[in-house]
Amino acid sequence: MQLLDSRMAIPEAESRRFQNLKKGIEGEKRFDSLTETIQNGVLLLRDLCLEYQHSIFQIDTLMISEKKIYLFEVKNYEGEYVFENGEFRVLASGQEILNPLHQLNRSVTLLRSLLNSLGFQIPIQGYLAFVNDQFTLYQAPAEGLILLPSQLKRFMAHIDRTPSILDSRHGKIAERLRERHLPNPPNERLPKYEYIQLRKGILCRDCRSFMERKGAQLVTCATCETAESAEHSVLRSVGEFVRLFPDKRITTGLIQDWCRIIDSRKSIRRVLSRHYKASGGRRYRYYIVEKNR
Ligand SMILES: [Zn+2]
């Protein structure tokens, strides 16, 4: 989605989903930086997608400690909300939002059933972790499942102080869950796109604006003033091309068209032949990206 974002108009529903996804990932990163401070004996599993009896559920962070498993549902909400009769409302409008506690409870229940079915009996405690400093929840319950931004550090410190000695059983739980992880959540489909409809050019690695050529060796970004060697920027663009079009053959002509701002066919060919394996005859040469690149 990020690769497509600057190159095409993404349909509104998908664009909104993408923004939410991006925000969610930022939130998870923020949460990761908190869990990374824990020195205690715990096992961390992130971004799990699991299935139990045809129900798919995703877990942002799972922390396995000696006596229990902490399951964290991470939310990067911003703004002011009220917690009333177990429901969340936007403070200004009074509008009720999709209750994240329901999602949390569902994940806890499904994980418990899954672990039981695998022969593990260990208590699971679910938490809703709000990570954005710009989030306020009025009438938040003082204790329980909801962790506010101001409470997160203290909560992690508490986990860090709670004695926890792991043995092979804990390792097995982590191993079983990792084995069952589904790599592609079915709801993360991309919008339809074709080569011809995408805007061509080299995108800035820092701000994703289109770059300009400056002399033969350099490309620059007018927006954030990043400068990069032409060679490196072409390589990056080939990388994006391969991600977006894994089935297309990489040829000098196609990459020149894709990069748009490199006039010299020769320099494109030089970059490709230096970094990729050439195949085909002289006239129909194409380049192969090795899997481990
Ligand atoms: Zn830039």
Boltz pocket constraint, residues with backbone or C-beta under 6 A from the ligand:
constraints:
  - pocket:
      binder: B
      contacts: [[A, 204], [A, 205], [A, 206], [A, 207], [A, 208], [A, 209], [A, 221], [A, 222], [A, 223], [A, 224], [A, 225], [A, 226]]
      max_distance: 6.0
